[in-house]
């Protein structure tokens, strides 16, 4: 199982959603979705999602998707209007 991480803008992701979902499922690829160059979400394989859901809270996950989401939590962007 590969574990590739790729970054992709939302516009490109919309245009090729089926292809990136297949790549995530078949190749275990994580796709970091970016808006204006900032990572805002991730598409992960169902296998990785199960690992995330079952992770032991006593163990720290460092760099799960290659960045720390806390740095984006306090911005003023209204993400509901995309």
N, C-alpha and C positions, 0 to 999 in steps of 0.2 A: 504494500500500500504506500503510495507516494504521500507526501505531506507538503505540497507546494502552497505558497501563499502568493497571490497576485493582487495588485491594486487596480481598480477600475472605476472610472467616473460613472455617475448615475445615468447619464445620457447613453453612453455605450452599453451599460448593463441592461437598460430598457430594451435596446435594439437587439440584444442577443441573449435574452433571459433563458430561453430553452437550452442554448449551447452552454451557458455557464452552470446551469443546474445539472446538466448531464456531466460536465467536467467535474463538478463538486462530488457528485455521486460516484462516478466511475473511477476517478483518479484521486479522490480524497483531497481535493483542492479547496482551500479557503479563499474566498474572494472578498477583499476589503473594498467596500463601496465608499466612494469619496464624493463630496459635494464641495466644489470650489477648492479642491486639493486637500480637504480635511477628511480624514476617515470618520464616517458617521454610522456605519452598520457593517455587518459581515454576513456573508452567505457561507454556511458550513455544511459539511456532509451530515447525514443523519447519524452516522457513526460517531462523529465528533460531538454532535449535540447530546447524544446519550452519555458520552464521557463527561461533558460539562454538567449535565443534570445529576450525574452520580458522583461527582467529585466530593471528596471528603473536605468539609469546611475547615478542618484543622490544618489542611495543607494549603499553602499559598500558591496560587497560580500566577506565575510571572510571565508577562509577555505572551499571553495566550494567543492573541492575534497579531503580535508584533508591535503593539503600542499599549499605552495605558489610557483607558477611556475617561478617567477622572479629569484629564486635562480639557475635556470638551463638555463636562457636565454643567459648568457654570456660565456658559456663554448665553447671549441674549437672543439667539436665533429662534424664530418661531417655526419649528419643524412641522407643525400641523398644516402649514399652508403651501407645502411643496406640491 
